[in-house]
Amino acid sequence: MSESAEKPVYRVPFVERTGMRRIDERRGHSKLLMPLEGNANHVDVMYLGAFCVLAEAVAAGPGISVLDTTKHFPIIKDIAVDFHRMAASDVTGEYTLSDDQIAAIDADLARKGSAGYLAEVPMHDAEGTLVATGRVTVKLLSHEWPGAAKAG
């Protein structure tokens, strides 16, 4: 079996139903787009829950990209979204781990089997206006972690 076939792929059907799309994902970086269509509320602006899903996915992506997923998995510890203004368009979110953050994550995973980081995720409408900011605490845990069977 190839290495990529052995690694778990993290899929969340709920997230997939939002229609969220990848704009740019690479090692330590994620930029995603949440479409307004299918995610609008009763007044035709982005539903706050869609901002939460976008912030969570954008924050987790960079950590997942540096993981050996055969040994570790991601979990969201907490999330908060500050809503700045209504968005009547698609919304993008972007987050990048610095090289120093990646080195610290790698060191923590090697030393204690877990790591974590706080991601500040700015979210912008189609015109580039800041409409929300997410703060997401991402934990990266070993499959050997005692609660892994419950979390996975």
Contacts in CASP RR format, 6 or more apart in sequence:
PFRMAT RR
TARGET T0000
AUTHOR 0000-0000-0000
METHOD contacts of the structure
MODEL  1
MSESAEKPVYRVPFVERTGMRRIDERRGHSKLLMPLEGNANHVDVMYLGA
FCVLAEAVAAGPGISVLDTTKHFPIIKDIAVDFHRMAASDVTGEYTLSDD
QIAAIDADLARKGSAGYLAEVPMHDAEGTLVATGRVTVKLLSHEWPGAAK
AG
6 70 0 8 1.000
7 68 0 8 1.000
7 69 0 8 1.000
7 70 0 8 1.000
8 69 0 8 1.000
8 70 0 8 1.000
8 73 0 8 1.000
9 69 0 8 1.000
10 60 0 8 1.000
10 64 0 8 1.000
10 69 0 8 1.000
10 73 0 8 1.000
10 74 0 8 1.000
14 53 0 8 1.000
15 53 0 8 1.000
15 56 0 8 1.000
15 57 0 8 1.000
18 34 0 8 1.000
18 35 0 8 1.000
18 38 0 8 1.000
18 39 0 8 1.000
18 50 0 8 1.000
18 53 0 8 1.000
19 34 0 8 1.000
19 35 0 8 1.000
19 38 0 8 1.000
19 39 0 8 1.000
20 32 0 8 1.000
20 33 0 8 1.000
20 34 0 8 1.000
20 35 0 8 1.000
20 53 0 8 1.000
20 54 0 8 1.000
20 57 0 8 1.000
21 32 0 8 1.000
21 33 0 8 1.000
21 35 0 8 1.000
22 30 0 8 1.000
22 31 0 8 1.000
22 32 0 8 1.000
22 33 0 8 1.000
23 31 0 8 1.000
23 32 0 8 1.000
23 33 0 8 1.000
23 92 0 8 1.000
24 30 0 8 1.000
24 31 0 8 1.000
24 94 0 8 1.000
25 31 0 8 1.000
25 32 0 8 1.000
25 61 0 8 1.000
25 65 0 8 1.000
26 65 0 8 1.000
27 65 0 8 1.000
27 66 0 8 1.000
27 102 0 8 1.000
28 61 0 8 1.000
28 62 0 8 1.000
28 63 0 8 1.000
28 65 0 8 1.000
28 66 0 8 1.000
28 96 0 8 1.000
28 97 0 8 1.000
28 102 0 8 1.000
29 62 0 8 1.000
29 65 0 8 1.000
29 94 0 8 1.000
29 95 0 8 1.000
29 96 0 8 1.000
29 97 0 8 1.000
30 57 0 8 1.000
30 58 0 8 1.000
30 59 0 8 1.000
30 60 0 8 1.000
30 61 0 8 1.000
30 62 0 8 1.000
30 65 0 8 1.000
30 94 0 8 1.000
30 95 0 8 1.000
30 96 0 8 1.000
31 58 0 8 1.000
31 92 0 8 1.000
31 93 0 8 1.000
31 94 0 8 1.000
32 54 0 8 1.000
32 57 0 8 1.000
32 58 0 8 1.000
32 92 0 8 1.000
32 93 0 8 1.000
32 94 0 8 1.000
33 90 0 8 1.000
33 91 0 8 1.000
33 92 0 8 1.000
33 93 0 8 1.000
34 46 0 8 1.000
34 50 0 8 1.000
34 51 0 8 1.000
34 53 0 8 1.000
34 54 0 8 1.000
34 90 0 8 1.000
34 91 0 8 1.000
34 92 0 8 1.000
34 93 0 8 1.000
35 90 0 8 1.000
36 45 0 8 1.000
36 46 0 8 1.000
36 87 0 8 1.000
36 88 0 8 1.000
36 89 0 8 1.000
36 90 0 8 1.000
36 91 0 8 1.000
39 46 0 8 1.000
39 47 0 8 1.000
39 50 0 8 1.000
40 46 0 8 1.000
40 47 0 8 1.000
41 47 0 8 1.000
41 48 0 8 1.000
43 86 0 8 1.000
44 88 0 8 1.000
45 86 0 8 1.000
45 87 0 8 1.000
45 88 0 8 1.000
46 86 0 8 1.000
46 87 0 8 1.000
46 88 0 8 1.000
46 91 0 8 1.000
46 131 0 8 1.000
48 81 0 8 1.000
48 83 0 8 1.000
49 81 0 8 1.000
50 91 0 8 1.000
51 81 0 8 1.000
51 83 0 8 1.000
51 91 0 8 1.000
51 123 0 8 1.000
51 131 0 8 1.000
51 132 0 8 1.000
51 134 0 8 1.000
52 79 0 8 1.000
52 81 0 8 1.000
54 91 0 8 1.000
54 93 0 8 1.000
54 121 0 8 1.000
54 123 0 8 1.000
55 79 0 8 1.000
55 81 0 8 1.000
55 93 0 8 1.000
55 119 0 8 1.000
55 121 0 8 1.000
55 123 0 8 1.000
55 132 0 8 1.000
55 134 0 8 1.000
55 135 0 8 1.000
55 136 0 8 1.000
56 76 0 8 1.000
56 79 0 8 1.000
56 136 0 8 1.000
58 93 0 8 1.000
58 94 0 8 1.000
58 95 0 8 1.000
58 119 0 8 1.000
58 121 0 8 1.000
59 76 0 8 1.000
59 79 0 8 1.000
59 95 0 8 1.000
59 119 0 8 1.000
59 121 0 8 1.000
59 134 0 8 1.000
59 136 0 8 1.000
59 138 0 8 1.000
60 74 0 8 1.000
60 76 0 8 1.000
60 136 0 8 1.000
60 138 0 8 1.000
61 74 0 8 1.000
61 95 0 8 1.000
62 95 0 8 1.000
62 96 0 8 1.000
62 97 0 8 1.000
62 119 0 8 1.000
63 74 0 8 1.000
63 97 0 8 1.000
63 105 0 8 1.000
63 117 0 8 1.000
63 138 0 8 1.000
63 140 0 8 1.000
64 74 0 8 1.000
66 97 0 8 1.000
66 102 0 8 1.000
66 105 0 8 1.000
66 106 0 8 1.000
67 73 0 8 1.000
67 74 0 8 1.000
67 109 0 8 1.000
67 140 0 8 1.000
70 143 0 8 1.000
71 109 0 8 1.000
71 142 0 8 1.000
71 143 0 8 1.000
72 109 0 8 1.000
72 113 0 8 1.000
72 140 0 8 1.000
72 141 0 8 1.000
72 142 0 8 1.000
72 143 0 8 1.000
73 140 0 8 1.000
73 141 0 8 1.000
73 143 0 8 1.000
73 148 0 8 1.000
73 151 0 8 1.000
73 152 0 8 1.000
74 138 0 8 1.000
74 139 0 8 1.000
74 140 0 8 1.000
74 141 0 8 1.000
75 138 0 8 1.000
75 139 0 8 1.000
75 140 0 8 1.000
75 141 0 8 1.000
75 151 0 8 1.000
76 136 0 8 1.000
76 137 0 8 1.000
76 138 0 8 1.000
76 139 0 8 1.000
77 137 0 8 1.000
77 138 0 8 1.000
77 139 0 8 1.000
78 136 0 8 1.000
78 137 0 8 1.000
79 134 0 8 1.000
79 135 0 8 1.000
79 136 0 8 1.000
79 137 0 8 1.000
80 134 0 8 1.000
80 135 0 8 1.000
81 132 0 8 1.000
81 133 0 8 1.000
81 134 0 8 1.000
81 135 0 8 1.000
82 132 0 8 1.000
82 133 0 8 1.000
82 134 0 8 1.000
82 135 0 8 1.000
83 131 0 8 1.000
83 132 0 8 1.000
84 130 0 8 1.000
84 131 0 8 1.000
84 132 0 8 1.000
84 133 0 8 1.000
85 129 0 8 1.000
85 130 0 8 1.000
85 131 0 8 1.000
86 131 0 8 1.000
87 123 0 8 1.000
87 125 0 8 1.000
87 129 0 8 1.000
87 131 0 8 1.000
87 132 0 8 1.000
88 125 0 8 1.000
89 125 0 8 1.000
89 126 0 8 1.000
89 127 0 8 1.000
90 125 0 8 1.000
90 126 0 8 1.000
91 123 0 8 1.000
91 124 0 8 1.000
91 125 0 8 1.000
91 126 0 8 1.000
91 131 0 8 1.000
91 132 0 8 1.000
92 123 0 8 1.000
92 124 0 8 1.000
93 121 0 8 1.000
93 122 0 8 1.000
93 123 0 8 1.000
93 124 0 8 1.000
94 121 0 8 1.000
94 122 0 8 1.000
95 119 0 8 1.000
95 120 0 8 1.000
95 121 0 8 1.000
97 105 0 8 1.000
97 117 0 8 1.000
101 117 0 8 1.000
104 115 0 8 1.000
105 115 0 8 1.000
105 116 0 8 1.000
105 117 0 8 1.000
105 140 0 8 1.000
106 115 0 8 1.000
108 114 0 8 1.000
108 115 0 8 1.000
108 116 0 8 1.000
109 115 0 8 1.000
109 140 0 8 1.000
109 142 0 8 1.000
113 141 0 8 1.000
113 142 0 8 1.000
113 144 0 8 1.000
113 145 0 8 1.000
114 139 0 8 1.000
114 140 0 8 1.000
114 141 0 8 1.000
114 142 0 8 1.000
114 145 0 8 1.000
115 139 0 8 1.000
115 140 0 8 1.000
116 137 0 8 1.000
116 138 0 8 1.000
116 139 0 8 1.000
116 140 0 8 1.000
117 137 0 8 1.000
117 138 0 8 1.000
118 135 0 8 1.000
118 136 0 8 1.000
118 137 0 8 1.000
118 138 0 8 1.000
119 134 0 8 1.000
119 135 0 8 1.000
119 136 0 8 1.000
119 137 0 8 1.000
119 138 0 8 1.000
120 133 0 8 1.000
120 134 0 8 1.000
120 135 0 8 1.000
121 133 0 8 1.000
121 134 0 8 1.000
121 135 0 8 1.000
121 136 0 8 1.000
122 130 0 8 1.000
122 132 0 8 1.000
122 133 0 8 1.000
122 134 0 8 1.000
123 130 0 8 1.000
123 131 0 8 1.000
123 132 0 8 1.000
123 133 0 8 1.000
123 134 0 8 1.000
124 130 0 8 1.000
124 131 0 8 1.000
125 131 0 8 1.000
141 148 0 8 1.000
141 151 0 8 1.000
142 148 0 8 1.000
145 151 0 8 1.000
END
